[in-house]
Amino acid sequence: MTTVVTSGVFPSTTLDPSKVTGAGTADIRWGTSDSRSGYQFRGSAADVQLDGTEFVVGTFVHRNFPVYVEPDEFDVNLTASVVFEDGSTTDLHFTFHHNETPNDTGSSPADDDLVDLQSFVHPRPVTIAGKQYKAILSGFRRNGRIFRQFRSPEGAVNFAEVLCVFSSDEPDVIISDLHYLGTGPSQPDEYVEIRNKGGAPQDLTGWVVECKTTGRSFSFPSGTVIQPGGRYRVYTNETHPEFGGFSFGSAQQVWRDEGGIARLRRGDFVVDQFPYRDKGFNKTDTP
């Protein structure tokens, strides 16, 4: 484990420089003198595990007010500076893709601006205590949930934590989340989340996600590859392309509300498992 202190600036954007103020600082803006929107990056201090465990590299702030820019989609580059407890430093370079959506309806989510992480893996290795690691952005965290795409309601100052990991140059796939309390009688919006916290891609062809309690399972199709920092979700009976588009296709609840165990298998080998609530040991309830 090591302790880090971070800060960050936005050195450039693909917008016309004449439409931008604050390039090279932690607070970049665009628009007109009457109305300006933009990003702010606030650094943090964190204890960091060097095993792919997520930590907060900083807070992303979007000041979202009605503006008109051309083009309405553009990239904003971030340089995050990391200072380690031994005094060594490194700069991490990532890109945000911004979609300045039309403000036609005056309502959310129709008018929400969209911010996507364009680059997840820092292109050069990071050396910590003489060992090399890959720096990978995991996504935005809001209200305890992690997303690849930041939805920013119009007319507000919107926040999200930006998560990062330092990982070895190998794949490391885990069950990272289980949303077992869905909505409706059959709870189609339940999902199990698979994350690659390692620094190399992993072919998931034939890997199986299963619910030990209910016996339902899902097998990843041929050619499925999860990239470093990537997240796939397998929903009970919904498809979400932003998380891979995978589904059990079950008209009935997959994850028992009382508790159970999610497992990720490669053949007969259990790669990871995720017990929740009573861990499936309560035999008085029908699975």
N, C-alpha and C positions, 0 to 999 in steps of 0.2 A: 504494500500500500504506500502511496505517496500523497502529499498534500499539494494542491495547485491553487493559484490565484489567476483569474482570467480577466481580460479586457478585450475590446474589439472595436474595429472601425470598418466603415464601408468605403473602400478606396475608389470604386468606380461602378458605373452602371452602363447599360447599352443605350440609355436615353441620350438625346442630344444634351451635351453638357450645359448649354445655355438655359435648359429647363430645370436644372438641378442645383440645389444649394447644399452645402455640408459634406460634399465628397471628401473623403479622407478623414472624417470624424465619426463619432459614434452616433450621430444624429443627421440623417440624410433626408432631404425633402424634395418634392416635385409638385408642379402645378403652377398657379398664377399668384400674383400678389394678394388677390382677394381670398383665395382658398388653396391651402397646401396640405398635402398628405406626405407620409414618409415613414421610415423605419428608425428605430433606436435600438441599440444593443447595450445591455447592462451586464457587466462581468460579475463573477461570483468567486467564492472560495469553497473548495470541496476536498474531502478525502476521497481518493481515487483507488479502487481496486484494479490491478492490472490483469484482469481475467475476463474482460468483456462485460463487466458490470457497468450499468449506465450511471452517469453522473451529470449534474447540471453544469454545462459549460457557460451558460449565461441566460439572460431573459430577453426574449424578442418582443419588441413593442411595435405595434402598427398604429399610427395615428391616421385614422381613416376618415377623411372628409370629402365631400363631393368635389372632384377635380376632373379636368379633361386633359389628357395627354395623348400624344400620337408618336409611336404606336401604343395601343392600350395593353400590350403584353411586352414585357422587357425583363432583363436580368439585372440583379443587384448583387454585387460581390461583397463577401464578408471576409475580413482577416481577423481571426481570433488569436490573440497572443496569450500563451500559457507560460506561467512562471512556476517552476517546481521548487520544492522546499530546499534543494541543494543549491539553488541559485541559477540553475540552467534554464534556458528558455527555448520555446519553439513557437512558430507561427503556423496556424492552420488556415487553409483557404477553402471556402465553400461558396456556393452560388444559390441564391434564391430566385425563383422565377415568379414574377408578379403579373397578375391578371386584374387590371383596373376595369372591373365590370361596369356596364352602363347602369345608371341610377334611374331606371325607368318606372319601377313600381312603387318605390318608397317603402318597401317592406323587406324583412329578412326571412328566409335566406336568399330570396331572388336577387337582391342587390349586393350580397356579400362579395367583397373582393377575395381573391384566392391567391395564396402564397404556397408554392411548391418548393421542396428541396430538390435542386437539380443535381447536385453532386453529394454523395454520401461518404465516399472514401477519399481522405486526403491523399494526394498523389505520391507523396514521399513518406518513407518510414520515419517514425519518431523514436529517438534514442533516449531511454530512461534507465539510469544506473547501468549503462553499458549494454543494454539489451534493446533490440529493435521491436517496435510495435506498430500496428496500423491504427490510425485515428479514424473513427467512423461516426457519422452523425446518425442517431437512431430516429429522430423525429421531434415533433412538437408535443409537449405534455400540457394538457388543460384539464382541470378537474379530475386528476388522477388517471386520465386516459391518454394514450399516445397516438398521434396521427401523423401521417406523411404530409397531409395538406392542411394548412391553416386557413380556416374560414373566418373572415374578419367583417363583422357587421358594420354597415355604413354609419357615419356620424358618431363614432365612438373611438376611445383609446383602448385597444385590445392587446392582451398579454398572453404569452405562452413561454414556458421553459423550453430551452433547446437542450436536448440530451445528446451526450457523446459517450463513446467507449474507447478505451485503448485495448487492443486485442492482438494476439499472436497471429501469424500468417497462416492460419489453418481454419477450416470451417468448424463451427461449434453450434449445433442446432439444438434448441431447447423449446419446451412449452413455456411461453412467457406470460400467458394470461388465459383466464377462463371466465367468460361472461355467462353464468349459468342461471341467472334470474332474468328471463326474457319477458316479453309482453304477450298477452292473449293466451287462450287455452293451450295451444300447441307450441308457443314460445319460439316462433321461427327466427327471431333475431338473436338467439343464443349463438355464441361462437367460442371456439378454442383457437388461440393464437400461437403460431410457431414463429420463432425468431432465430436468425443466424447471427449470433453475437461474435462470431469469428471473423477472420480477415480474408477468407477465401470462399468462393462459391461452393455449394453443395448440391449435387444431383439428388432429388427426392423421389425419383421414379420408383414406384412400388412401396414407398414408405407408408405406414398405416397409422392413422389417428383413431383411437378407439376409446369408448366409454366402458370401463370395466363393469359398471353397475347395470347398465341397460343392455350391454352387448352390442351396441351399434358401432359401426366402423366406417372409415373413409380411407380409400387408397389414392395417393397422389398419382395422377396420370403420367404416362411416359413423356419424358422430356421436361418435367418440372424441375427447375433449378432455382434455388433461393440464393440471392446475392449477399455479400457482406452487409450487415445492418438491415437486411430485408425482413419483412414481416408478411406472413400469409395467415389468413383467418379462414377457418372452415365453419360456415354458418349452418344452423339446423335446417333451415329451408328458405334461405335468401341467397342472392348472389351480389357481391360487391366487387366490381372489377378492380377498384383501387387496392384491394387486399387479395388479389389473385383470382376472384370469382369462383371460389370453391364452396361446395355445399353438400351436406349429407343427403339432401333431398328428402328429408323425413317429414311426413305430415304429423308426426307425434314428437313430443319433447325428447331430446337426446340426453340432456344433462339434468339428472334428478335434483330438484331443489333442496332436498334434505341432505345431500352430500354424495360423494363418489370419488372416483379416481380416473383422470384422463391419462392415457398412455400414448407415447410415440414409439413405434416399433420399426425396425429395419429387419425384415425376416422374423426370426425368433428372438432377436436381441432387442431388449427394451432400452431405447436411447435415452428417454426421459419419462418421468411421470409426475403428475400434478394432483395430489390429494386435496380435497376441499371439504369444508364443514365436517360432517361426521366420518368422512373418508370411506363411505360405503359400508361401515361396520354396523349400522343400525338395521338389524334384520327384521324389525317389526313393520317396516314400511315396504310396500310393494315397489320394486324398482320400476 
